[in-house]
Amino acid sequence: MPDALGRTLWYAKRLDGSSANSPERPPGAPNNDRAVEADEAKANLVSSLLPNGKHAPALDIDLPCRLQPSKTPGHYHLYIDTELDWGTYQLLLAALAAAGIVEWGYYHASVNRGQTFLRRPGVDGVPPDREELHRTTQDALRRTLVSYYRANAQACAWLCDMELDPSGKLLGEVRQWAGTDPAPGEWRS
């Protein structure tokens, strides 16, 4: 069956992983069982390698996994049934974000929360009541602004310029929470 992205097809004489240390091959003997590119009729392997030289992940995951369709067509939720400590999980999330498999926004939100979240299968995406939605959005915006302010005052200038806080009220709260009050003009370049 052709692959949607064009992953290349290959043939290998042995697929059980024994070719390198096979009892039939004396130690140090040449390995002539290397995979070779093959047509669809002969191929017994699918590679991550694409015809353009890039790679499309094709992974042998040695753990129980579930892939659930998301509410968004063509998007999925991946459950890998293993335990990781938070530091290791953050490294995995960062690697997935760097590879473009998950969005950086999902990575940052997850790190800020100290965990990842997925909508349960069958749960509708109906937003909470308007007041709750406003409160949670403002809380998330506050946390984000504080992080940006601490990292780069220019980020707050951009948010102000984009009129996301036209009254300046939220900006004042950010300054208070960040424990500093910038000098006049510091928000603008």
Secondary structure, 3 states (H helix, E strand, C coil): CCCCCCCCEEECCCCCCCCCCCCCCCCCCCCCCCCEECCCCCCCEECCECCCCCECCCCCCCCCEEEEECCCCCCEEEEECCCCCHHHHHHHHHHHHHCCCCCHHHHHHHHHHCCCCCCCCCCCCCCCCHHHHHHHHHHHHHHHHHHHHHHCHHHHHHHHHCCCCCCCHHHHHHHHHHCCCCCCCCCCC
